[in-house]
Amino acid sequence: MRLFTLFLFVVVGTSTLLADEPAMVLSPNGEISVTVSTDVGRLYYEVSYKGKPVLAPSRLGFRLSEADGFDDGLSITGAAETSGDETWTLPWGERETVRNHFNELKVTVAEQKGPKRYLNVIFRVFDDGLGFRYDVPADSGFGAIGITDEITEFAFAEEARAWWTPARWWNRYEYVYNETQLHQVPMAHTPITMRRDDGLHISVHEAALTNYSGMSLEKSHGTTFKANLAPGPDGVKVRQEGAFVTPWRTVQIAEAATGLLNSNLILNLNEPNKLGDVSWVQPGKYVGIWWGMHLGVESWGSGPIHGATTENTKRYIDFAAKYGFDGVLVEGWNEGWDGDWFHNGDVFNFTKPYPDYDFDELGQYARERGVRIIGHHETSGSVTNYENQMADSFALFAKNGIAQVKTGYVAHAGDIKRLDEDGNAVYEWHDGQFMSQHHERVLIEAAKHKISINAHEPIKDTGLRRTYPNWLAREGARGQEYNAWGSPGNPPSHTAVLPYTRMLSGPMDFTPGIFDLLFEEAQPNDRVRTTLAKQLSLYVVIYSPIQMAADLPENYEARLDAFQFIRDVPTDWSESIALNGEIGEYVTFARKAKGSEDWFLGSLTNEEGRTLTVPLDFLTPGQAYKAEIYRDGSDADWDTNPYAMVIESRKVTAADALDLPLAPGGGMAVRFTPAK
């Protein structure tokens, strides 16, 4: 694997300012400006784009549990500006190389009186947005602190249309997105994305969330919001001692919605790879014992319809080997599912399989057929029970050739259970400081055994896959399983919102590829609300380095012509380009396969049918391509005729444009292969 970095870091200027003198930094292209100032002893920042306000003066600071807050009586005592320009390589991802080009302003802020504590606020400004964080040095005078409130504000300068999910509700992140005016949002998870009347798109999130509580946005008044950190069990949201930095608070800015999709800002604000050689981290596609449980035709627990049996797992391994899949996910293999596992995760044993699941035999059976079993650890939010067993379980998996593990934290938000030093149960939030530490511990322990992680019911993604490349994917939004029992399932618009919201944070294990869209016998009151062609488009639109063909094997063998696209589409890319899109309406991506000259295109729409036209200028000029097209039929409709699909091929070049006829709730998938 070829890795390279070209890095330039230049000190532009350092100055000692008079008290209350503002400091300013521009993006490399000069279009985004950030100004930091004080007013009556309070610290503020503001952001403009091409001279128009994006964020009006917004407060910065902390309130603390056992000391005075750091929010009044403040002065700016110094500012230093630097610039960075590097190109770094992703071991896997949407693209191979990423440019990290920014201007940075470090503002030193100190108390005018009292203990004279100080800290730095660092602003890193890119051409497509900015990130800022608090940096508390070891000699800052803070010592051991408990943060009860981060005063960080986002005073949006104009009203906007916003897409968001509620924060601090019981179901974590798994909601259909709301679309409202910005001032109507009470408290929202990030990323929260908005579009102003002038067409400017803004998305707020965070990057590099480690040893800190996750941030939601809580309305203060009008269109002004403040950071709301996930609370700890004692009401303190974050505890720190000595030097520390907060996560970056990020603001992505783009004139077109596609500008958000093509941004690398979140990744660039994370630290480089800490694991060293990660050639053992392998993207790929998988099938698995999973969808049958959601349909109710199989079970996680033991009994007559137990899914994870030796015989059934061999059937899936044979299917994977026959059709070229890398892995087979097996859920329900280990003891614990027969108890009240949802409310008591302590029942799980992560090294003891059910008697009808021959762990060693299946490991050998899979290896002989060139397929890897994907392990599964459901914790039901009982984290201490999991941490006590995970080293032994990872060792067992590694011994049997299991290199990927899907973890799960099925529990109501705020019901993560850990035991304190006295053995008493303490309850945490999925996105609290303890869980940010937990997920990092899991990644580090898994890496010791060359195992990668796909976390479900996780803490939200903040780009840590750059630092820990064995964090392949996660859930963190409402996925495919809601179509099996959601009553109703995901609306057609759901996957037209995800790219502009949840997907801005990183890969999602959405589990696409359902071919039996109606499953009348298994779940007569539910269905998948897409066309068949749209299920194919999801493999390109919803990015993940590990994509599941989520349906039952027999449903694929009934439609082998459509199944061919899933067999062909890769999960690791050398380039990705968002070609068009509007939030909640439609989106089109083109992605180039890594190590190949093949390109793949995916396009999908909401409830409205439409025909889009895209230039094919991403293809190599002068080269003819065979376009293998999987599109909605002329009479296709997610509601009345979801299976109508046309599969055709034609010759195209970079000089051509391609029409994309999308049915209501529909989609289109294309493979471009250089013509011989």
VENZI-V179122 format. One record per helix or strand of 2 or more residues. SS is the DSSP state (A for helix, B for strand). FROM is the first residue (numbers start at 1). TO is the last residue. If there is no record, write none. Layout:
# VENZI-V179122
ss={SS | SS}
from={FROM | FROM}
to={TO | TO}
This chain:
# VENZI-V179122
ss={B | B | B | B | B | B | B | B | B | B | B | B | B | B | A | B | B | B | B | B | B | B | B | A | A | B | A | A | B | A | A | B | A | B | B | B | A | B | B | A | A | A | A | B | A | A | B | B | B | B | B | B | B | B}
from={6 | 23 | 32 | 42 | 52 | 62 | 74 | 97 | 118 | 129 | 144 | 153 | 160 | 178 | 182 | 187 | 192 | 201 | 215 | 224 | 238 | 244 | 248 | 257 | 265 | 284 | 291 | 310 | 327 | 345 | 359 | 372 | 383 | 404 | 416 | 425 | 433 | 452 | 471 | 482 | 494 | 502 | 532 | 546 | 553 | 560 | 573 | 586 | 599 | 610 | 625 | 645 | 657 | 667}
to={15 | 26 | 39 | 49 | 60 | 64 | 89 | 111 | 126 | 136 | 150 | 156 | 164 | 181 | 184 | 188 | 196 | 207 | 221 | 229 | 241 | 245 | 254 | 261 | 268 | 289 | 295 | 323 | 330 | 347 | 368 | 378 | 399 | 408 | 419 | 428 | 448 | 456 | 474 | 485 | 500 | 504 | 541 | 548 | 557 | 568 | 582 | 593 | 605 | 615 | 632 | 652 | 662 | 674}
